[in-house]
Amino acid sequence: MRINHNIAALNTYRQLTAGTQAAGKSMEKLSSGLRINRAGDDAAGLAISEKMRGQIRGLEMASKNSQDGISLIQTAEGALNETHSILQRMRELAIQAANDTNTDADRSEIQKEINQLTDEIDRIATTTEFNTKKLLNGGLKGVQASVGASLKFAASNAAAAVNVTAAASVIAAMAGSISDTIRFRLTQGTATTSGNVSVSRALNSVMTASIGTDGTVTIGSVVVGSIDVTAFKAGDTITVSFTKAEDAVTTDNALRFHIGANTAQEITVGIGDLAAQSLGVKSGSTYLDVSTQFGAEASVDRLDAAIAKVSAERSKLGAYQNRLEHTINNLGTAAENLTAAESRIRDVDMAKEMMEFTKNNILSQAAQAMLAQANQQPQGVLQLLR
């Protein structure tokens, strides 16, 4: 028997220390709810869970980004709803002005409302914004081809009534709208049994115009040519439409909504120019002319095109909104599943850990009792000394 070193006591003390430390870690896990409180608890698990946490927070922010995108789109679409209402009212007025029961004074009053409604379209386009970002002024249209340089009579508005006479009508280029319509009426005394309409483009060459069954003459290829109006009689109306494509716009100012947890996970949303001139209901400071019956009829065509353009823009925005709503649902599902995976790595199983704590606590109490017994063993040497 040895008294300088109590091996049994040392062994019992080591077991007591290990049990106490294990019980302490169990208490830490139970109190924090985390299985990994420091890197030493699970180094690999910590690295994996931190990466998952980054993805989870990225997905949550992407969902917020998508919600902000929907709010922006709803702001733009709400403004376009009012633009639609204005254009419908303008078309209603143009139909009214096209009726020859109206006097010139009546059409003058209608023209006043047309002008004010046109100005309101411009005001909506220039003032609609989200978080100080202008939405409808054309600054967010993105990369797209532009069809804008149109043709009209140099001496008058394209929508004005023009009688066909022996004199040639000069047509000049005009930018700012998608197309122009020119109406001719063959009146008694000036009508001919045959004739030509030449369509030329300044600084370039003569362009052929061909006539369709609906009485619409459209510019064709860049060659010299003419159209035959023999089939028309006095009182008939010829409608000539002109459109010329410009070069593509290369600037990209479209909105980019970041809808993912990683780089390059975004969608691009372009919003066109919805001002009056872009819609084709205004040219510079010139409003739609409904002061004559011919002008009113031509205005109806322009307003139909403007309504179609706004409808297309609203439809596009609605499609973006629906897409973002599905994006939000998908992001929520992905974040939920990733959170569950991260929880399995990092969070503690309370029932299992409570079992471990109880076991370690019992072992610690047992070790304390055995340490007391081990400390009593050296006293047996005293019996040998008596």
RAGIQUI-V849367 format. One line per field, one symbol per residue. phi: phi as a letter, one per 20 degrees, with the letter a starting at -180 (. if undefined). psi: psi as a letter, one per 30 degrees, with the letter a starting at -180 (. if undefined). A space follows every 50 residues. Layout:
phi: ???
psi: ???
//
This chain:
phi: .ddfcefffffffffffffffffffffffffemdfddbgffaffffffff ffffffffffffffgffffffffffffffffffgfffffffgffffffef feefffffffgffgfffffffffffedfbclmefddenfcfnfafddbed cbffebffeffcefcfffdeddfbdpbfbccdddceefndfcfbaccedc dfmcbfdfcdddfemddcfdfebfabcddgfecgnfdddddcbceeffed fddffceedcecfmebcdcdcfedfffffndbcmdeegedfcffffffff ffffffffffffffffffffffffffffffffffffffffffffedeeef fffffffffffffffffffffffffeffffffffee
psi: kkfejieeeeeeeeeeeeeeeeeeeeeeeeefgkejflefejeeeeeeee eeeeeeeeeeeeeeeeeeeeeeeeeeeeefeeeeeeeeeeeeeeeeffkg fkleeeeeeeeeeeeeeeeeeeeeeffklkhgkkeggffgfaklkkjfjl klkeflkfflkkkkafkkkkklkklflelkkkkkkjlkffklfllkjkjl kkgclkkkkkklfggkkkkblilkallkgefllkflkkkkkkkkkllkkf kjglkjjjglfllgillkjkkljgleeefggkjcgklkjgfleeeeeeee eeeeeeeeeeeeeeeeeeeeeeeeeeeeeeeeeeeeeeeeeeefeelkje eeeeeeeeeeeeeeeeeeeeeeeeffeffffffff.
//
